[in-house]
Amino acid sequence: MDQHRQLPQAQPRQTAQFRSRRSERRDSGFRFGLEAEFLLVDAVSFRPLWHPDLKFCALNSALEAIPVDDFRCDGFKVEPPHRKSIPYVVEGYHLPDPDMNPIDLMPKGVEIRTPVCTSIDECLASLKTLHARLQQALQHLGYQAVALSFHPTEVAFEGPQNKRRHDFWQWAMEAMLAYGPDVNISLPEHLATGLDLRDLNEKVNYYIPALTALTLASPLRQGDLWRIRGRIGKSVRTYHRSVAAPAIEIHPDEGPRLELKPFEMTHALSDYHNYFLLWLELLLDDELKGRASDQTRIYDMGRIACDGLNVEIARERASEVLLRAPDVLAAWGFDCSPLDILRRRLETGRVPADDIIAIFQQERSVPATLRHLCDLH
């Protein structure tokens, strides 16, 4: 769920094993972390599961038993009813006591949190290792984790008020159906000090709908394709979350940690690599001149969710970012060759949601479609 997470410091043994070319020369000062939420399915039938099927204690015990001694875990935030600082979290709806303190949790899925890493490559290697261990642990419970950004069969959730603010409570209920990655970057100190956060927010508002269009991947709703106004929509998740949830969160006491939220879940490591590159381009390129309000972002995201790259603003703005990124990021030592994948999506207009739609039209069932989304590669 969209909540604050504290990422731990980089793990030395993994840092030595997975370094980008720039960090091999010296520590660039950039830090990277990823939080990814996964839907759970039955390991045999691939029927999607939800809180009526899942129990916090059983899930949490399985997560706590996963070996993570090779990761630095002492900095992970522990939020009740969780007990241990580990890279895994049971995600769901917190049940409160009369003072709004969480005492239990209705699960919607599982989140992986990577340690803070000194390179993108190191972060992705951590995610891959943690994901493989998660899948192995879930097998013992009869589950598998699937990368999909919206629950494909459930459509609504109601729970007792668990936030003092009404709008926070409403979003907590909405988030029970949504799954997403949080892309975390901390800048070198001299860049972070001069960051204009208000201007950054307006820049993100302008460009993020078009960039999110390249990642759309949740076209399933209530056991079928999501149909809206006579056409198949690209992302139920983006349609729902854009109204109430922020595009970015800033954690000033952590570097600051700059957290980008709108991109969609994926089972491709290359996509996560590109999420970091796009976020870096927005952070580092002062020549991106577009600016917009929160209200404009919300409006644009709603249209993007339905029609993807066919929305008139999408291609021009995404093209601007993709065109500028190689020169801007190369100066900081980042390899932008993975962005070729996004350039092809821009040229063809075909985004991951279209692949899921094609699979569903061939398989004719949600479980058969989900079988294609459980491997991380």
N, C-alpha and C positions, 0 to 999 in steps of 0.2 A: 504494500500500500504506500501511498505518497506520504511518507513520514521521514523525520530527520533520522539519519544514520551517521554514526561516528566511525570513520574508517581508521584502522590501525596504521602504525608506521610500517615502512617497507620491510620485507622479510629478507635478511641478508643472503641466505643460501639460494633463494630463488633469484635474487637480483644478480648474483654471480653467474647463474646459468642462462638467464634470458635477458639480454641487453640489446637495445637498439644500437645502431652504428654510432649515433651521437653520444650515447651514454658510455660507450666503450672508450671514447676519448676523454670524457669528463662528465661529471654530474651536471646536467643542464638546468636543474632546479625545478623542472616540471614534475608533477606527480599525477598518477592516474589510478582510478578505481572504478569498478563497475558493480552495480547491484541489479540482479536480474531475477524476476519473478516467474515461476513456472506453474502451469496448470498440471494437476495430477490426473492420471487415467488408470483404469484397471490394466494390469500388465498383460492379461490374456485377451480380453475383449476390446480393450482400448476405449471402453465407455468412460466419458469424462466424469470426474468425481467432484464433489463439493462438500460443504460443511455437514450435510446430513450423513455423508459416507465416511467422514474423516474425524479423527479424535486427536486433540492436541497432545495429550500425554504420550500416545503411541508414536506419533510423528516425531515429537521432540526427543523422545528417548532414542529413536533410530538416528536422528541427526547428531545427537550428542555422542553416539558411539562411533561415528565416522572418524578415522585417524586423521588428525590435522597437525601433528607435532612439527611438520616441516613448514608450517605457516606461522607467522607472527600474529597471534590472536588477542593479545592482552588489551589492545586498544578498541576492540569492537564494543559498541554500546550494547548493554544487556537490558532489555525491556521486559518487565514481568508480563506474563508468567514464565518467560524464559529464565534460565538459571546460569548458563555458561556463556562465556565470551568465545564464540566460534564463528566460522564463516557462513553458517547456515541458520535460517530463521523460518519458523512456521508463520506464514502470512495469513491474515484473516481479520476478523472483527473482534475487537477486545470487549469483553463483558466486564462492566464496572461494579465496584461496591458503591454504597451510598455517597461516598466522597469522590466518585469518578476515578478511583484508582483501579487499574486493570487487574483482575483476579483470575480470569480465564479467557479463552480465545476460541472462536469458531473458525476453523481453518478454511481457507480458500485454495491454498497451495503452499509452495516452498520458495524461499528466496536464497540465492547465492550471493555472498558479498566477498569480493576479492580483497586482499590486503592492498594497502597503498603501494604502488609500484613506481619505479623510476623510468619505465618505458612502456609504450603501448604493447610491444611484443611480450614483455613480462606479464602484463595484466591479462592478456589473452591466454597465455600459457597457464596462468593460475586458474582462470575460468574453466579451461578445458579439463584440467586435472580435477578441480572441485566438482565439475559436472559429472565426470566419469565415476567418481566415488559416490556421489549422490545417487546416481542411477543404480549402482550396485547395492547400496543400502536400501533403496526403495523396493528392489526386487524381493527382499525378504518379507516385506509387508504386502507384496502382491500389487505394487504400484509402479508406474513409470512417470517421468516428468516430460512434459511437452511444451514447446515454445509456441504459444498462441496468445494474443493480446486481449482477448475477450472470451468469457465463458461461452462455449458454442451451443449450450442447451438451456441454460438458466437465463432469466430475463429481469428478475427483480429480487431485492433483498430488503427486509425490514428487521431492525434490531432495536433493543432498548437504547435510549440516549446514553452515549458514552463520551460525549464532549460537552463542555459547558457552553461553547458557542454553537448556535443552531446550524450555521453554515458548515462548520467543521464536522458536525454530526451527519449532516446530509451527505457530505462528500465521503465520509467513512462508509456509509451504506452503499453509495455508488461504486466505491473502489472494490467492494467485494466481488464485482463482476469483471474487473479490469486487471490486466497483468502487463507490466512494462519494465523496461530497463532505465535505470538512472545512471547517466554518464557523468562521472566526476573528474574534474581537473583542478589542480592547484598550480598557480603560476609562480615563476621565480619571484623572489621578494621585490625586486626593482620594478617588475611589471604589475604586480598586485597592488603596490602602493599607489600607483598612478591610475588605477582603474576607476572609471566613472560608471558607477553601477546603474544610475538612472539612464544614461545613454546606452549602456549595454542592453538593458531591458527593452528599450525602444528599437534597438537594432535587431534583437532576437525576434521581437514582435513582427517585424517586417519580413525577415527572411525565413523564419522557422516553419511557417505553413508550407512553403514551397519545398523545403528540405525534408519535411515530414512526409510529403507526398511521395518521395523516393523510397520510403520505408514501409508504406501501408501494407498491413498483413493480417487483418482480422475481418474477413468478409462473411463470417458465419454467425448466425443468430437463431436461437430457438430451434436448433436441429436442421436448419436449412440455410441457403444463401440469404444474406441480408438484402432485402428488396425495399427500396424507398422511392416513392413517386415514379413507379414504372421502370426502374432500372436497378441493377445490382450495385450496391455500394461497396466501397473499398475497405472501410474501417469503422466498425461499430465502436471500437475503443476510442478513437480520435473524436468521433461524433459526440460521445458521452462526456469525455473528460475535459474537453477544451472549454466548456462553459464554466466549470467550477475550479479546475485545478491549474496551478501555475505552470508556465513554460520553463522557468528556472527557479532555483532556490539558492540563496547565498548563505554560506555558513561562515560568518566573519571570524569566529574563534578557532577556525581550522585552516588557517593559511592565507586568505580564505579558501574554502572549498566551494567550487562553482559547479552546480549540479544542473544538468540539462535533462528534461523529462519527457518531451513529446514523442520521441522515436518509438518504434514498435518492436516487440519481441521478434527474435529471429533465431534459427538454428544454424546460421552461417557465421563463423568467426570473422570472415571478411567484412560482413556487415557491421559488426561491433567495431572493427578497426576503422571503418569509415565514419562511424558515429563520433569517434574521438577526433578524427581529422576535420570533420565539419564543425565540431564545437571549437577546436583550436582556431580554425579560420575565422569564425565569428569573434573570437576573443582577441585575436592578434592583428586583424586587418583593419586599420583605421580608414582605409579608402573605400570600404563598403558604406555607402552614403544613405541607404534606405533606412527610414525610421517610421514607426507606427505605434499606435496606442494599444492598450490591452484590448479595448473593444473591437478594434479592427482585426487584431489577431484572432479573437474568438470567432468573428464573422468569417474570416478567411479559412480557419481550420474546419468549420462546419461544412463549407463547400468542398474543401479538399477531401474530407472524409468520404463524401459521396462520389466525387468524380476524379479524384487523384490529379494526375498531371494534365487532365483536360481543362482544368480551371485556368482562366486566361493569365492569372498572375504567376502560375507555377513555373512554366518553362523559362521565362526571362530571368526570374530571381534565382532559381536553382542554377541556371547556366552561368550567371554572374559569379556565384560563389565557387562553382566548380572550375571556372576559367581562371580565377585569381588564386585559388588555393595553392597550386604547385609552386609558384614563385614566392608567395608569402611564407609558406611553411618550409620550403627548402632552406631558407635563410636560418631556420632554427634546427635544421638537421632531420626533418621528418620526411619520410618516403611517402609520396602521394600516389604511387602507382595503383594501390587498391581502389582509388577513386574511379578508375576506368569502368568498374562495374556500374557505378552510378551514372556515368556518362552514357553507357549503353542503355540504361533504363530511361534516361532522358530522351535519347534519340528514338527509341522504339515506343515509348509510352507505356511499357509493360513493367509493372511493379510486382513485388512478391504476392500481393493479394490476388493478382491474376493467375499466378501459378496455383494458389490454393483453390481458387474458383474452378480451374481446369481439373484439378485432382478430384474435387467434390463432384463435378459433373460426370466424371468417369466412374468414380467409386460408388456414388449414390448413397453415401452414409457418412455421418460425422466420425464414428470410430475408425472406419477405413481410411478416412482423410487424415486423422490424427496420427496414424501409424507412420506417416511420412515426415512427421515434425518432431520426432523424439531424439534423433541423433544430432550431436553438435559436431560440425566439421568445418 
